[in-house]
Amino acid sequence: MNYRTPGDEIIEQVTKIPLPEDIIVLKDEYHDYFPDYCIECLIQFNEKDTKTYIQAIRNNPLYNALYVDDNDPKHIIDSKIGIWRKTKNGYSFSKLDRSFDDKIYFDTVIRKLYYLGGSL
């Protein structure tokens, strides 16, 4: 058996924000590009949990209220910590260190969180 950490657990580890219990994991895929890999996860939130998660993002020390994402690739943060920022339809989180790449897009309109991460 090949074990890997589920995508929702990785999201919690990366963002330091617990996911609500009522989420629905729509997609959790691992793609092996030996020696590199990619993890894709798509999560559906209900309305109540969307509001709770938005508040958790805004209260998170990694949230920068002054920084608005305009989808420019140069705004990927080169750090081991990462940053949350406001987007047109919700929030995004990015982190890039020398070995792993983590990106999260939380669309608060359709209440879906998309995670893409892996090795470079």
C-alpha positions in Angstrom: 0.0 0.0 0.0 1.3 3.4 -0.9 0.4 6.0 1.8 0.4 9.7 1.4 -1.0 12.5 3.4 -4.5 13.5 2.3 -4.8 16.9 0.6 -7.0 18.5 3.2 -4.4 17.6 5.9 -1.7 19.2 3.8 -3.8 22.4 3.4 -4.1 22.6 7.2 -0.3 22.1 7.7 0.6 24.7 5.1 -1.9 27.4 6.1 -2.0 26.7 9.9 -5.8 27.0 9.6 -8.0 24.0 10.5 -10.6 23.1 7.8 -14.2 22.9 9.0 -15.6 19.4 9.6 -18.4 19.7 7.1 -16.3 20.2 4.0 -16.7 17.8 1.0 -13.4 16.7 -0.7 -14.4 16.7 -4.4 -10.9 15.8 -5.6 -7.7 14.6 -4.0 -5.1 13.4 -6.5 -1.5 12.6 -6.5 0.5 12.7 -9.7 3.9 11.1 -9.7 6.5 12.6 -12.0 9.4 10.8 -10.5 11.4 12.3 -8.8 8.9 15.2 -8.6 5.2 15.0 -7.7 2.1 17.1 -7.7 -0.9 17.1 -5.4 -4.3 18.6 -6.4 -7.2 19.0 -4.0 -10.6 20.6 -4.5 -12.9 21.2 -1.5 -16.5 22.3 -1.4 -17.6 24.5 1.6 -21.2 25.1 2.8 -22.3 28.7 3.4 -21.7 28.7 7.1 -18.2 27.2 6.9 -17.3 29.6 4.1 -17.9 32.5 6.5 -16.0 30.8 9.3 -13.0 30.1 7.1 -13.0 33.7 5.7 -12.8 34.9 9.3 -10.0 32.4 10.1 -8.1 33.7 7.0 -8.5 37.4 8.1 -7.4 36.6 11.7 -4.4 34.6 10.5 -1.0 36.3 10.9 -0.2 35.3 7.3 -3.0 37.5 6.0 -2.0 40.8 4.5 -5.1 43.1 4.1 -3.1 45.7 2.2 -2.0 43.2 -0.5 -4.5 42.5 -3.3 -3.7 39.7 -5.7 -4.0 40.7 -9.4 -3.0 37.2 -10.6 0.5 38.4 -11.6 2.9 35.4 -11.2 5.6 37.7 -9.7 3.4 37.9 -6.6 4.2 34.3 -5.6 5.9 34.7 -2.3 9.4 33.3 -2.1 9.3 32.1 1.5 8.8 29.1 3.7 5.8 30.8 5.4 3.6 32.2 2.6 0.9 34.8 2.5 -2.9 35.1 2.3 -4.3 38.0 0.2 -7.6 39.1 -1.1 -8.6 38.4 -4.7 -11.5 39.4 -6.9 -13.6 36.3 -5.9 -12.1 35.4 -2.5 -8.6 34.7 -1.2 -5.4 33.2 -2.4 -2.4 31.8 -0.6 1.0 31.2 -2.1 4.3 29.9 -0.7 7.4 29.0 -2.6 10.6 27.7 -1.0 13.4 25.9 -2.7 11.8 22.5 -2.5 8.0 22.8 -2.4 5.4 25.0 -4.1 2.0 25.6 -2.5 -0.8 27.6 -4.0 -4.4 27.9 -2.7 -7.3 29.6 -4.2 -10.5 30.0 -2.1 -13.4 31.2 -4.3 -15.9 32.5 -1.8 -18.6 33.0 -4.5 -18.8 29.3 -5.4 -17.4 28.2 -2.0 -14.6 26.0 -3.3 -11.0 25.8 -2.2 -8.4 24.6 -4.7 -5.0 23.5 -3.6 -2.0 22.7 -5.9 1.3 21.7 -4.4 4.3 19.5 -4.8 8.0 19.4 -5.5 9.7 21.5 -8.0 
